Amino acid sequence: MQDLHLTPLTGALIVFVVVVCGHRFRLAWKEQAPGWQRRAWFFGVPAAIGLLLLAFLPLKY
């Protein structure tokens, strides 16, 4: 369990994915076009997982 850590590159990629998925989640929720709930789940789950990874895994140089 002590081997789990993020490198700066993986941390930056996770931040990018969280930002993009969070933005798409917000757009799906705001527009509420047909099928918006499925799209909200599709983008919301990866954003939440990414935030949890960033919060609980240490960054190692």
CHARMM internal coordinates of N, CA and C (Angstrom, degrees):
IC EDIT
DIST 1 N 1 CA 1.4405
DIST 1 CA 1 C 1.5297
ANGL 1 N 1 CA 1 C 111.60
DIST 1 C 2 N 1.3384
ANGL 1 CA 1 C 2 N 116.70
DIHE 1 N 1 CA 1 C 2 N -23.13
DIST 2 N 2 CA 1.4539
ANGL 1 C 2 N 2 CA 119.63
DIHE 1 CA 1 C 2 N 2 CA 179.94
DIST 2 CA 2 C 1.5243
ANGL 2 N 2 CA 2 C 111.98
DIHE 1 C 2 N 2 CA 2 C -76.09
DIST 2 C 3 N 1.3287
ANGL 2 CA 2 C 3 N 117.67
DIHE 2 N 2 CA 2 C 3 N -13.49
DIST 3 N 3 CA 1.4642
ANGL 2 C 3 N 3 CA 120.73
DIHE 2 CA 2 C 3 N 3 CA 179.81
DIST 3 CA 3 C 1.5242
ANGL 3 N 3 CA 3 C 111.97
DIHE 2 C 3 N 3 CA 3 C -78.25
DIST 3 C 4 N 1.3167
ANGL 3 CA 3 C 4 N 117.43
DIHE 3 N 3 CA 3 C 4 N -15.23
DIST 4 N 4 CA 1.4566
ANGL 3 C 4 N 4 CA 120.30
DIHE 3 CA 3 C 4 N 4 CA -176.74
DIST 4 CA 4 C 1.5218
ANGL 4 N 4 CA 4 C 110.26
DIHE 3 C 4 N 4 CA 4 C -74.74
DIST 4 C 5 N 1.3135
ANGL 4 CA 4 C 5 N 115.64
DIHE 4 N 4 CA 4 C 5 N 117.72
DIST 5 N 5 CA 1.4471
ANGL 4 C 5 N 5 CA 121.69
DIHE 4 CA 4 C 5 N 5 CA 176.88
DIST 5 CA 5 C 1.5262
ANGL 5 N 5 CA 5 C 108.57
DIHE 4 C 5 N 5 CA 5 C -158.90
DIST 5 C 6 N 1.3010
ANGL 5 CA 5 C 6 N 116.01
DIHE 5 N 5 CA 5 C 6 N 164.15
DIST 6 N 6 CA 1.4546
ANGL 5 C 6 N 6 CA 122.33
DIHE 5 CA 5 C 6 N 6 CA 177.58
DIST 6 CA 6 C 1.5163
ANGL 6 N 6 CA 6 C 109.19
DIHE 5 C 6 N 6 CA 6 C -106.75
DIST 6 C 7 N 1.3073
ANGL 6 CA 6 C 7 N 115.97
DIHE 6 N 6 CA 6 C 7 N 137.82
DIST 7 N 7 CA 1.4553
ANGL 6 C 7 N 7 CA 119.83
DIHE 6 CA 6 C 7 N 7 CA 170.76
DIST 7 CA 7 C 1.5274
ANGL 7 N 7 CA 7 C 107.36
DIHE 6 C 7 N 7 CA 7 C -85.22
DIST 7 C 8 N 1.3082
ANGL 7 CA 7 C 8 N 118.50
DIHE 7 N 7 CA 7 C 8 N 164.46
DIST 8 N 8 CA 1.4598
ANGL 7 C 8 N 8 CA 119.19
DIHE 7 CA 7 C 8 N 8 CA 177.88
DIST 8 CA 8 C 1.5324
ANGL 8 N 8 CA 8 C 113.04
DIHE 7 C 8 N 8 CA 8 C -58.29
DIST 8 C 9 N 1.3189
ANGL 8 CA 8 C 9 N 117.33
DIHE 8 N 8 CA 8 C 9 N -36.17
DIST 9 N 9 CA 1.4563
ANGL 8 C 9 N 9 CA 120.06
DIHE 8 CA 8 C 9 N 9 CA 179.49
DIST 9 CA 9 C 1.5204
ANGL 9 N 9 CA 9 C 111.52
DIHE 8 C 9 N 9 CA 9 C -67.15
DIST 9 C 10 N 1.3240
ANGL 9 CA 9 C 10 N 117.56
DIHE 9 N 9 CA 9 C 10 N -47.00
DIST 10 N 10 CA 1.4639
ANGL 9 C 10 N 10 CA 119.03
DIHE 9 CA 9 C 10 N 10 CA 179.85
DIST 10 CA 10 C 1.5281
ANGL 10 N 10 CA 10 C 110.93
DIHE 9 C 10 N 10 CA 10 C -67.21
DIST 10 C 11 N 1.3178
ANGL 10 CA 10 C 11 N 117.33
DIHE 10 N 10 CA 10 C 11 N -35.24
DIST 11 N 11 CA 1.4603
ANGL 10 C 11 N 11 CA 120.13
DIHE 10 CA 10 C 11 N 11 CA 175.82
DIST 11 CA 11 C 1.5184
ANGL 11 N 11 CA 11 C 111.78
DIHE 10 C 11 N 11 CA 11 C -62.13
DIST 11 C 12 N 1.3320
ANGL 11 CA 11 C 12 N 116.09
DIHE 11 N 11 CA 11 C 12 N -43.63
DIST 12 N 12 CA 1.4646
ANGL 11 C 12 N 12 CA 119.91
DIHE 11 CA 11 C 12 N 12 CA 178.88
DIST 12 CA 12 C 1.5280
ANGL 12 N 12 CA 12 C 111.33
DIHE 11 C 12 N 12 CA 12 C -65.51
DIST 12 C 13 N 1.3289
ANGL 12 CA 12 C 13 N 117.26
DIHE 12 N 12 CA 12 C 13 N -39.51
DIST 13 N 13 CA 1.4659
ANGL 12 C 13 N 13 CA 119.90
DIHE 12 CA 12 C 13 N 13 CA 178.13
DIST 13 CA 13 C 1.5291
ANGL 13 N 13 CA 13 C 111.50
DIHE 12 C 13 N 13 CA 13 C -65.34
DIST 13 C 14 N 1.3185
ANGL 13 CA 13 C 14 N 116.79
DIHE 13 N 13 CA 13 C 14 N -39.23
DIST 14 N 14 CA 1.4666
ANGL 13 C 14 N 14 CA 120.07
DIHE 13 CA 13 C 14 N 14 CA 178.29
DIST 14 CA 14 C 1.5278
ANGL 14 N 14 CA 14 C 110.01
DIHE 13 C 14 N 14 CA 14 C -65.67
DIST 14 C 15 N 1.3253
ANGL 14 CA 14 C 15 N 117.62
DIHE 14 N 14 CA 14 C 15 N -40.94
DIST 15 N 15 CA 1.4709
ANGL 14 C 15 N 15 CA 120.57
DIHE 14 CA 14 C 15 N 15 CA 176.92
DIST 15 CA 15 C 1.5191
ANGL 15 N 15 CA 15 C 109.96
DIHE 14 C 15 N 15 CA 15 C -59.91
DIST 15 C 16 N 1.3235
ANGL 15 CA 15 C 16 N 117.51
DIHE 15 N 15 CA 15 C 16 N -43.52
DIST 16 N 16 CA 1.4668
ANGL 15 C 16 N 16 CA 121.35
DIHE 15 CA 15 C 16 N 16 CA 179.41
DIST 16 CA 16 C 1.5273
ANGL 16 N 16 CA 16 C 110.78
DIHE 15 C 16 N 16 CA 16 C -61.41
DIST 16 C 17 N 1.3306
ANGL 16 CA 16 C 17 N 117.11
DIHE 16 N 16 CA 16 C 17 N -46.13
DIST 17 N 17 CA 1.4663
ANGL 16 C 17 N 17 CA 121.03
DIHE 16 CA 16 C 17 N 17 CA 179.72
DIST 17 CA 17 C 1.5286
ANGL 17 N 17 CA 17 C 110.78
DIHE 16 C 17 N 17 CA 17 C -63.27
DIST 17 C 18 N 1.3196
ANGL 17 CA 17 C 18 N 117.28
DIHE 17 N 17 CA 17 C 18 N -41.23
DIST 18 N 18 CA 1.4651
ANGL 17 C 18 N 18 CA 121.04
DIHE 17 CA 17 C 18 N 18 CA 179.34
DIST 18 CA 18 C 1.5299
ANGL 18 N 18 CA 18 C 110.45
DIHE 17 C 18 N 18 CA 18 C -62.74
DIST 18 C 19 N 1.3133
ANGL 18 CA 18 C 19 N 117.42
DIHE 18 N 18 CA 18 C 19 N -43.35
DIST 19 N 19 CA 1.4648
ANGL 18 C 19 N 19 CA 120.95
DIHE 18 CA 18 C 19 N 19 CA -179.05
DIST 19 CA 19 C 1.5315
ANGL 19 N 19 CA 19 C 110.59
DIHE 18 C 19 N 19 CA 19 C -64.85
DIST 19 C 20 N 1.3205
ANGL 19 CA 19 C 20 N 116.87
DIHE 19 N 19 CA 19 C 20 N -46.73
DIST 20 N 20 CA 1.4648
ANGL 19 C 20 N 20 CA 120.20
DIHE 19 CA 19 C 20 N 20 CA -178.68
DIST 20 CA 20 C 1.5272
ANGL 20 N 20 CA 20 C 110.99
DIHE 19 C 20 N 20 CA 20 C -65.44
DIST 20 C 21 N 1.3262
ANGL 20 CA 20 C 21 N 117.07
DIHE 20 N 20 CA 20 C 21 N -47.35
DIST 21 N 21 CA 1.4758
ANGL 20 C 21 N 21 CA 120.59
DIHE 20 CA 20 C 21 N 21 CA -179.50
DIST 21 CA 21 C 1.5250
ANGL 21 N 21 CA 21 C 110.82
DIHE 20 C 21 N 21 CA 21 C -65.49
DIST 21 C 22 N 1.3242
ANGL 21 CA 21 C 22 N 117.76
DIHE 21 N 21 CA 21 C 22 N -39.05
DIST 22 N 22 CA 1.4569
ANGL 21 C 22 N 22 CA 120.65
DIHE 21 CA 21 C 22 N 22 CA 178.32
DIST 22 CA 22 C 1.5157
ANGL 22 N 22 CA 22 C 112.09
DIHE 21 C 22 N 22 CA 22 C -64.25
DIST 22 C 23 N 1.3153
ANGL 22 CA 22 C 23 N 116.19
DIHE 22 N 22 CA 22 C 23 N -39.36
DIST 23 N 23 CA 1.4697
ANGL 22 C 23 N 23 CA 120.52
DIHE 22 CA 22 C 23 N 23 CA 177.49
DIST 23 CA 23 C 1.5259
ANGL 23 N 23 CA 23 C 111.07
DIHE 22 C 23 N 23 CA 23 C -65.57
DIST 23 C 24 N 1.3268
ANGL 23 CA 23 C 24 N 116.00
DIHE 23 N 23 CA 23 C 24 N -44.64
DIST 24 N 24 CA 1.4709
ANGL 23 C 24 N 24 CA 119.64
DIHE 23 CA 23 C 24 N 24 CA 178.96
DIST 24 CA 24 C 1.5317
ANGL 24 N 24 CA 24 C 111.52
DIHE 23 C 24 N 24 CA 24 C -65.79
DIST 24 C 25 N 1.3479
ANGL 24 CA 24 C 25 N 116.87
DIHE 24 N 24 CA 24 C 25 N -36.22
DIST 25 N 25 CA 1.4617
ANGL 24 C 25 N 25 CA 121.19
DIHE 24 CA 24 C 25 N 25 CA 175.43
DIST 25 CA 25 C 1.5254
ANGL 25 N 25 CA 25 C 109.96
DIHE 24 C 25 N 25 CA 25 C -60.00
DIST 25 C 26 N 1.3139
ANGL 25 CA 25 C 26 N 115.88
DIHE 25 N 25 CA 25 C 26 N -47.39
DIST 26 N 26 CA 1.4681
ANGL 25 C 26 N 26 CA 120.56
DIHE 25 CA 25 C 26 N 26 CA -179.02
DIST 26 CA 26 C 1.5218
ANGL 26 N 26 CA 26 C 111.40
DIHE 25 C 26 N 26 CA 26 C -62.37
DIST 26 C 27 N 1.3329
ANGL 26 CA 26 C 27 N 117.33
DIHE 26 N 26 CA 26 C 27 N -41.06
DIST 27 N 27 CA 1.4660
ANGL 26 C 27 N 27 CA 120.22
DIHE 26 CA 26 C 27 N 27 CA 178.47
DIST 27 CA 27 C 1.5288
ANGL 27 N 27 CA 27 C 111.47
DIHE 26 C 27 N 27 CA 27 C -64.45
DIST 27 C 28 N 1.3156
ANGL 27 CA 27 C 28 N 116.68
DIHE 27 N 27 CA 27 C 28 N -42.85
DIST 28 N 28 CA 1.4631
ANGL 27 C 28 N 28 CA 120.00
DIHE 27 CA 27 C 28 N 28 CA 179.37
DIST 28 CA 28 C 1.5212
ANGL 28 N 28 CA 28 C 110.46
DIHE 27 C 28 N 28 CA 28 C -62.57
DIST 28 C 29 N 1.3195
ANGL 28 CA 28 C 29 N 116.91
DIHE 28 N 28 CA 28 C 29 N -41.10
DIST 29 N 29 CA 1.4576
ANGL 28 C 29 N 29 CA 121.50
DIHE 28 CA 28 C 29 N 29 CA -179.18
DIST 29 CA 29 C 1.5298
ANGL 29 N 29 CA 29 C 110.87
DIHE 28 C 29 N 29 CA 29 C -68.83
DIST 29 C 30 N 1.3348
ANGL 29 CA 29 C 30 N 116.21
DIHE 29 N 29 CA 29 C 30 N -40.00
DIST 30 N 30 CA 1.4567
ANGL 29 C 30 N 30 CA 120.88
DIHE 29 CA 29 C 30 N 30 CA -176.69
DIST 30 CA 30 C 1.5220
ANGL 30 N 30 CA 30 C 111.69
DIHE 29 C 30 N 30 CA 30 C -70.49
DIST 30 C 31 N 1.3336
ANGL 30 CA 30 C 31 N 117.97
DIHE 30 N 30 CA 30 C 31 N -43.51
DIST 31 N 31 CA 1.4656
ANGL 30 C 31 N 31 CA 121.93
DIHE 30 CA 30 C 31 N 31 CA -176.30
DIST 31 CA 31 C 1.5289
ANGL 31 N 31 CA 31 C 112.03
DIHE 30 C 31 N 31 CA 31 C -76.44
DIST 31 C 32 N 1.2986
ANGL 31 CA 31 C 32 N 117.41
DIHE 31 N 31 CA 31 C 32 N -38.52
DIST 32 N 32 CA 1.4626
ANGL 31 C 32 N 32 CA 124.75
DIHE 31 CA 31 C 32 N 32 CA -178.50
DIST 32 CA 32 C 1.5343
ANGL 32 N 32 CA 32 C 112.25
DIHE 31 C 32 N 32 CA 32 C 50.66
DIST 32 C 33 N 1.3135
ANGL 32 CA 32 C 33 N 115.43
DIHE 32 N 32 CA 32 C 33 N 45.47
DIST 33 N 33 CA 1.4627
ANGL 32 C 33 N 33 CA 121.22
DIHE 32 CA 32 C 33 N 33 CA 173.51
DIST 33 CA 33 C 1.5299
ANGL 33 N 33 CA 33 C 108.26
DIHE 32 C 33 N 33 CA 33 C -71.19
DIST 33 C 34 N 1.3246
ANGL 33 CA 33 C 34 N 118.56
DIHE 33 N 33 CA 33 C 34 N 165.39
DIST 34 N 34 CA 1.4661
ANGL 33 C 34 N 34 CA 119.64
DIHE 33 CA 33 C 34 N 34 CA 178.88
DIST 34 CA 34 C 1.5276
ANGL 34 N 34 CA 34 C 111.31
DIHE 33 C 34 N 34 CA 34 C -54.43
DIST 34 C 35 N 1.3234
ANGL 34 CA 34 C 35 N 115.58
DIHE 34 N 34 CA 34 C 35 N 132.98
DIST 35 N 35 CA 1.4576
ANGL 34 C 35 N 35 CA 121.35
DIHE 34 CA 34 C 35 N 35 CA -178.37
DIST 35 CA 35 C 1.5169
ANGL 35 N 35 CA 35 C 114.01
DIHE 34 C 35 N 35 CA 35 C 82.84
DIST 35 C 36 N 1.3276
ANGL 35 CA 35 C 36 N 117.21
DIHE 35 N 35 CA 35 C 36 N 14.33
DIST 36 N 36 CA 1.4679
ANGL 35 C 36 N 36 CA 120.64
DIHE 35 CA 35 C 36 N 36 CA -175.01
DIST 36 CA 36 C 1.5227
ANGL 36 N 36 CA 36 C 112.01
DIHE 35 C 36 N 36 CA 36 C -66.59
DIST 36 C 37 N 1.3214
ANGL 36 CA 36 C 37 N 117.63
DIHE 36 N 36 CA 36 C 37 N -31.36
DIST 37 N 37 CA 1.4638
ANGL 36 C 37 N 37 CA 119.28
DIHE 36 CA 36 C 37 N 37 CA -177.51
DIST 37 CA 37 C 1.5304
ANGL 37 N 37 CA 37 C 111.56
DIHE 36 C 37 N 37 CA 37 C -66.70
DIST 37 C 38 N 1.3206
ANGL 37 CA 37 C 38 N 116.46
DIHE 37 N 37 CA 37 C 38 N -39.12
DIST 38 N 38 CA 1.4665
ANGL 37 C 38 N 38 CA 119.79
DIHE 37 CA 37 C 38 N 38 CA 177.59
DIST 38 CA 38 C 1.5192
ANGL 38 N 38 CA 38 C 110.59
DIHE 37 C 38 N 38 CA 38 C -64.99
DIST 38 C 39 N 1.3402
ANGL 38 CA 38 C 39 N 116.58
DIHE 38 N 38 CA 38 C 39 N -42.83
DIST 39 N 39 CA 1.4630
ANGL 38 C 39 N 39 CA 119.69
DIHE 38 CA 38 C 39 N 39 CA 177.95
DIST 39 CA 39 C 1.5275
ANGL 39 N 39 CA 39 C 111.38
DIHE 38 C 39 N 39 CA 39 C -65.58
DIST 39 C 40 N 1.3356
ANGL 39 CA 39 C 40 N 117.05
DIHE 39 N 39 CA 39 C 40 N -37.04
DIST 40 N 40 CA 1.4573
ANGL 39 C 40 N 40 CA 120.01
DIHE 39 CA 39 C 40 N 40 CA 178.46
DIST 40 CA 40 C 1.5274
ANGL 40 N 40 CA 40 C 110.45
DIHE 39 C 40 N 40 CA 40 C -63.00
DIST 40 C 41 N 1.3176
ANGL 40 CA 40 C 41 N 117.87
DIHE 40 N 40 CA 40 C 41 N -42.93
DIST 41 N 41 CA 1.4661
ANGL 40 C 41 N 41 CA 120.79
DIHE 40 CA 40 C 41 N 41 CA 176.89
DIST 41 CA 41 C 1.5241
ANGL 41 N 41 CA 41 C 110.47
DIHE 40 C 41 N 41 CA 41 C -65.71
DIST 41 C 42 N 1.3312
ANGL 41 CA 41 C 42 N 116.20
DIHE 41 N 41 CA 41 C 42 N -40.46
DIST 42 N 42 CA 1.4642
ANGL 41 C 42 N 42 CA 121.36
DIHE 41 CA 41 C 42 N 42 CA -177.92
DIST 42 CA 42 C 1.5234
ANGL 42 N 42 CA 42 C 111.42
DIHE 41 C 42 N 42 CA 42 C -61.17
DIST 42 C 43 N 1.3322
ANGL 42 CA 42 C 43 N 117.32
DIHE 42 N 42 CA 42 C 43 N -36.91
DIST 43 N 43 CA 1.4601
ANGL 42 C 43 N 43 CA 120.63
DIHE 42 CA 42 C 43 N 43 CA -179.91
DIST 43 CA 43 C 1.5252
ANGL 43 N 43 CA 43 C 112.78
DIHE 42 C 43 N 43 CA 43 C -95.55
DIST 43 C 44 N 1.3077
ANGL 43 CA 43 C 44 N 118.19
DIHE 43 N 43 CA 43 C 44 N -26.20
DIST 44 N 44 CA 1.4573
ANGL 43 C 44 N 44 CA 121.23
DIHE 43 CA 43 C 44 N 44 CA -177.39
DIST 44 CA 44 C 1.5123
ANGL 44 N 44 CA 44 C 113.82
DIHE 43 C 44 N 44 CA 44 C -74.23
DIST 44 C 45 N 1.3225
ANGL 44 CA 44 C 45 N 116.69
DIHE 44 N 44 CA 44 C 45 N -38.13
DIST 45 N 45 CA 1.4704
ANGL 44 C 45 N 45 CA 119.96
DIHE 44 CA 44 C 45 N 45 CA -178.36
DIST 45 CA 45 C 1.5402
ANGL 45 N 45 CA 45 C 111.73
DIHE 44 C 45 N 45 CA 45 C -65.01
DIST 45 C 46 N 1.3347
ANGL 45 CA 45 C 46 N 119.37
DIHE 45 N 45 CA 45 C 46 N -48.70
DIST 46 N 46 CA 1.4766
ANGL 45 C 46 N 46 CA 117.58
DIHE 45 CA 45 C 46 N 46 CA 177.57
DIST 46 CA 46 C 1.5323
ANGL 46 N 46 CA 46 C 112.79
DIHE 45 C 46 N 46 CA 46 C -63.03
DIST 46 C 47 N 1.3307
ANGL 46 CA 46 C 47 N 117.33
DIHE 46 N 46 CA 46 C 47 N -34.59
DIST 47 N 47 CA 1.4638
ANGL 46 C 47 N 47 CA 119.68
DIHE 46 CA 46 C 47 N 47 CA 177.99
DIST 47 CA 47 C 1.5306
ANGL 47 N 47 CA 47 C 110.04
DIHE 46 C 47 N 47 CA 47 C -64.46
DIST 47 C 48 N 1.3110
ANGL 47 CA 47 C 48 N 117.30
DIHE 47 N 47 CA 47 C 48 N -43.46
DIST 48 N 48 CA 1.4712
ANGL 47 C 48 N 48 CA 120.78
DIHE 47 CA 47 C 48 N 48 CA -179.96
DIST 48 CA 48 C 1.5226
ANGL 48 N 48 CA 48 C 111.22
DIHE 47 C 48 N 48 CA 48 C -66.49
DIST 48 C 49 N 1.3272
ANGL 48 CA 48 C 49 N 117.64
DIHE 48 N 48 CA 48 C 49 N -42.46
DIST 49 N 49 CA 1.4650
ANGL 48 C 49 N 49 CA 120.78
DIHE 48 CA 48 C 49 N 49 CA 178.62
DIST 49 CA 49 C 1.5258
ANGL 49 N 49 CA 49 C 110.34
DIHE 48 C 49 N 49 CA 49 C -63.24
DIST 49 C 50 N 1.3245
ANGL 49 CA 49 C 50 N 116.42
DIHE 49 N 49 CA 49 C 50 N -42.51
DIST 50 N 50 CA 1.4595
ANGL 49 C 50 N 50 CA 120.18
DIHE 49 CA 49 C 50 N 50 CA 178.58
DIST 50 CA 50 C 1.5200
ANGL 50 N 50 CA 50 C 112.36
DIHE 49 C 50 N 50 CA 50 C -62.15
DIST 50 C 51 N 1.3307
ANGL 50 CA 50 C 51 N 116.76
DIHE 50 N 50 CA 50 C 51 N -41.30
DIST 51 N 51 CA 1.4632
ANGL 50 C 51 N 51 CA 119.70
DIHE 50 CA 50 C 51 N 51 CA 177.70
DIST 51 CA 51 C 1.5259
ANGL 51 N 51 CA 51 C 111.40
DIHE 50 C 51 N 51 CA 51 C -64.64
DIST 51 C 52 N 1.3183
ANGL 51 CA 51 C 52 N 116.67
DIHE 51 N 51 CA 51 C 52 N -39.28
DIST 52 N 52 CA 1.4669
ANGL 51 C 52 N 52 CA 119.77
DIHE 51 CA 51 C 52 N 52 CA 177.68
DIST 52 CA 52 C 1.5267
ANGL 52 N 52 CA 52 C 111.07
DIHE 51 C 52 N 52 CA 52 C -65.06
DIST 52 C 53 N 1.3231
ANGL 52 CA 52 C 53 N 116.95
DIHE 52 N 52 CA 52 C 53 N -40.80
DIST 53 N 53 CA 1.4702
ANGL 52 C 53 N 53 CA 120.01
DIHE 52 CA 52 C 53 N 53 CA 177.64
DIST 53 CA 53 C 1.5278
ANGL 53 N 53 CA 53 C 110.81
DIHE 52 C 53 N 53 CA 53 C -61.74
DIST 53 C 54 N 1.3318
ANGL 53 CA 53 C 54 N 115.82
DIHE 53 N 53 CA 53 C 54 N -44.63
DIST 54 N 54 CA 1.4602
ANGL 53 C 54 N 54 CA 119.30
DIHE 53 CA 53 C 54 N 54 CA 179.90
DIST 54 CA 54 C 1.5312
ANGL 54 N 54 CA 54 C 111.73
DIHE 53 C 54 N 54 CA 54 C -65.57
DIST 54 C 55 N 1.3020
ANGL 54 CA 54 C 55 N 116.73
DIHE 54 N 54 CA 54 C 55 N -32.34
DIST 55 N 55 CA 1.4613
ANGL 54 C 55 N 55 CA 120.18
DIHE 54 CA 54 C 55 N 55 CA -177.09
DIST 55 CA 55 C 1.5288
ANGL 55 N 55 CA 55 C 112.34
DIHE 54 C 55 N 55 CA 55 C -76.58
DIST 55 C 56 N 1.3294
ANGL 55 CA 55 C 56 N 117.54
DIHE 55 N 55 CA 55 C 56 N -35.73
DIST 56 N 56 CA 1.4676
ANGL 55 C 56 N 56 CA 119.20
DIHE 55 CA 55 C 56 N 56 CA -169.15
DIST 56 CA 56 C 1.5221
ANGL 56 N 56 CA 56 C 115.57
DIHE 55 C 56 N 56 CA 56 C -111.98
DIST 56 C 57 N 1.3155
ANGL 56 CA 56 C 57 N 118.86
DIHE 56 N 56 CA 56 C 57 N -8.95
DIST 57 N 57 CA 1.4586
ANGL 56 C 57 N 57 CA 119.82
DIHE 56 CA 56 C 57 N 57 CA 175.86
DIST 57 CA 57 C 1.5241
ANGL 57 N 57 CA 57 C 109.97
DIHE 56 C 57 N 57 CA 57 C -103.08
DIST 57 C 58 N 1.3051
ANGL 57 CA 57 C 58 N 117.11
DIHE 57 N 57 CA 57 C 58 N 131.88
DIST 58 N 58 CA 1.4716
ANGL 57 C 58 N 58 CA 119.16
DIHE 57 CA 57 C 58 N 58 CA -178.61
DIST 58 CA 58 C 1.5324
ANGL 58 N 58 CA 58 C 111.61
DIHE 57 C 58 N 58 CA 58 C -73.23
DIST 58 C 59 N 1.3034
ANGL 58 CA 58 C 59 N 114.45
DIHE 58 N 58 CA 58 C 59 N 153.55
DIST 59 N 59 CA 1.4528
ANGL 58 C 59 N 59 CA 121.70
DIHE 58 CA 58 C 59 N 59 CA 176.21
DIST 59 CA 59 C 1.5145
ANGL 59 N 59 CA 59 C 108.23
DIHE 58 C 59 N 59 CA 59 C -93.46
DIST 59 C 60 N 1.3274
ANGL 59 CA 59 C 60 N 117.36
DIHE 59 N 59 CA 59 C 60 N 127.22
DIST 60 N 60 CA 1.4684
ANGL 59 C 60 N 60 CA 121.32
DIHE 59 CA 59 C 60 N 60 CA -177.71
DIST 60 CA 60 C 1.5269
ANGL 60 N 60 CA 60 C 108.47
DIHE 59 C 60 N 60 CA 60 C -120.51
DIST 60 C 61 N 1.3153
ANGL 60 CA 60 C 61 N 116.69
DIHE 60 N 60 CA 60 C 61 N 131.75
DIST 61 N 61 CA 1.4649
ANGL 60 C 61 N 61 CA 121.62
DIHE 60 CA 60 C 61 N 61 CA -178.35
DIST 61 CA 61 C 1.4736
ANGL 61 N 61 CA 61 C 112.63
DIHE 60 C 61 N 61 CA 61 C -85.69
END
COOR INIT
IC SEED 1 N 1 CA 1 C
IC BUILD
